[in-house]
C-alpha cells in the first residue's frame, strides 16, 4: 500500500511517524524469511541480521509491513543503511555486525492462515500489538496516535531524530496493495545553492544531448565548496534546454574551478550512486551559477533526497550560498521515539 503527498496533516485519522529507511514487506514461513522491497526486490541477503530478528521475534507464519532502519547514536542514519546494498557478501556481513539494522513494523497482513487485508486498520493494529512482543531488540512497533495535536508535535520533534515526517491512515481503512490509500506529510524547505557542474542523462547521445542532473554545492566557513546533492527531476525538453545552455559554460584554461583541484577536505561529486543510472562523469561549468531548490532535510553535508529545482537566481553571488542559511530541526533523542506509548 502506497501513500500520496499532502502539505498538511489531515484531521480525523490515525498517525504514525514516517521512518527514514527501506520500505519492507516481511514474509516468514518457519525458517524461511524473505525481506521484499517496495519494488519487489529481495533485500534478504543485504540484511541477514534482520532475517535473524524475524525468526527470533515474529510468529512462525506471518506477513508484516514495515521499514528497515539503522540507528547511529541517538538518530537514524540513512547513509549507513545505503551502504548495505553491496555486492560482496563479506562486506555485508561485516556491516551487519558493526551497524545492525532494525525492523520497524506498522501493519500485520497475515498470521498463520488468517489474511487481514480486508480488515480495518484499527483491527490490524490491535492484532499487531498482540503479535509482536514489546521491548524486542531487532523488531519494534511504530508509535501511533489518533490525536492531531500529538501528531503535529511529533512532526516538529521527531525530525531531530532523523525521521521523515508523518503518515496518516484511515482508522477504518482496509489494506489496499498498489493503491495510494495513506497520506504522507514531509518537511519542505528551500535554499539557494551553487550549480558547479552537471551529469549527462542515461539516454543522452551526441546527436541529442540531455542533462541528467545538476550538481549542487554550498560553501562552509572556510570558503570550501562542498557537494551537497543533485537536482534531477526534469522533463526531456528541459534536459535538452539545459544541455544547450551549458554548452556555453565550459571551464576556460587557467580558471581554478573549486572542484577541479583537491583542497582541505571539501566534499566533491563522486561516482554515481548504486541507486542511479546516470553517467558517472561530472562536467564542471564556469562561471558558477546559483539556483533555488526545494529540499526536505540535510543529513551530514548532503541533502537526504534529490533536491527540486525551483528557479535560477542571477541576482545572487555563488559565494553567498552557505550552510548557515539552512533551517534544520533541533536534535531529538531517538530513544524518546521508541519510548512513546504504542
C-alpha positions, 0 to 999 in steps of 0.5 A: 500500500502506497501513500500520496503527498499532502502539505498538511496533516489531515484531521480525523485519522490515525498517525504514525511517524514516517521512518527514514529507511527501506520500505519492507514487506516481511514474509516468514514461513518457519525458517524461511524469511524473505525481506521484499522491497517496495519494488519487489526486490529481495533485500534478504541477503543485504540484511541477514541480521534482520532475517535473524530478528524475524525468526527470533521475534515474529510468529512462525507464519506471518506477513508484516509491513514495515521499514528497515532502519539503522540507528547511529547514536541517538538518530537514524542514519540513512547513509549507513543503511545505503551502504548495505546494498553491496555486492560482496557478501563479506562486506555485508556481513561485516556491516551487519555486525558493526551497524545492525539494522532494525525492523520497524513494523506498522501493519500485520497482513497475515498470521498463520492462515488468517489474511487481514487485508480486508480488515480495518486498520484499527483491527490490524493494529490491535492484532499487531500489538498482540503479535509482536512482543514489546521491548524486542531488540531487532523488531519494534512497533511504530508509535501511533496516535489518533490525536492531531495535536500529538501528531503535529508535535511529533512532526516538529520533534521527531525530525531531530531524530532523523525521521521523515515526517508523518503518515496518516491512515484511515482508522477504518481503512482496509489494506489496499496493495498498489493503491495510494490509500495513506497520506504522507506529510514531509518537511519542505524547505528551500535554499539557494545553492551553487550549480558547479557542474552537471551529469549527462542523462542515461539516454543522452547521445551526441546527436541529442544531448540531455542533462541528467542532473545538476550538481549542487554545492554550498560553501562552509566557513572556510570558503570550501565548496562542498557537494551537497546533492543533485537536482534531477527531476526534469522533463526531456525538453528541459534536459535538452534546454539545459544541455544547450545552455551549458554548452556555453559554460565550459571551464576556460584554461587557467580558471581554478574551478573549486572542484577541479583541484583537491583542497582541505577536505571539501566534499566533491561529486563522486561516482554515481550512486548504486541507486542511479543510472546516470553517467558517472562523469561530472562536467564542471561549468564556469562561471558558477551559477546559483539556483533555488531548490526545494529540499526536505532535510540535510543529513551530514553535508548532503541533502537526504533526497534529490533536491527540486529545482525551483528557479535560477537566481542571477541576482545572487553571488555563488559565494553567498550560498552557505550552510548557515542559511539552512533551517534544520530541526533541533536534535531529538533523542531517538530513544524518546521515539521508541519510548512513546506509548504504542 
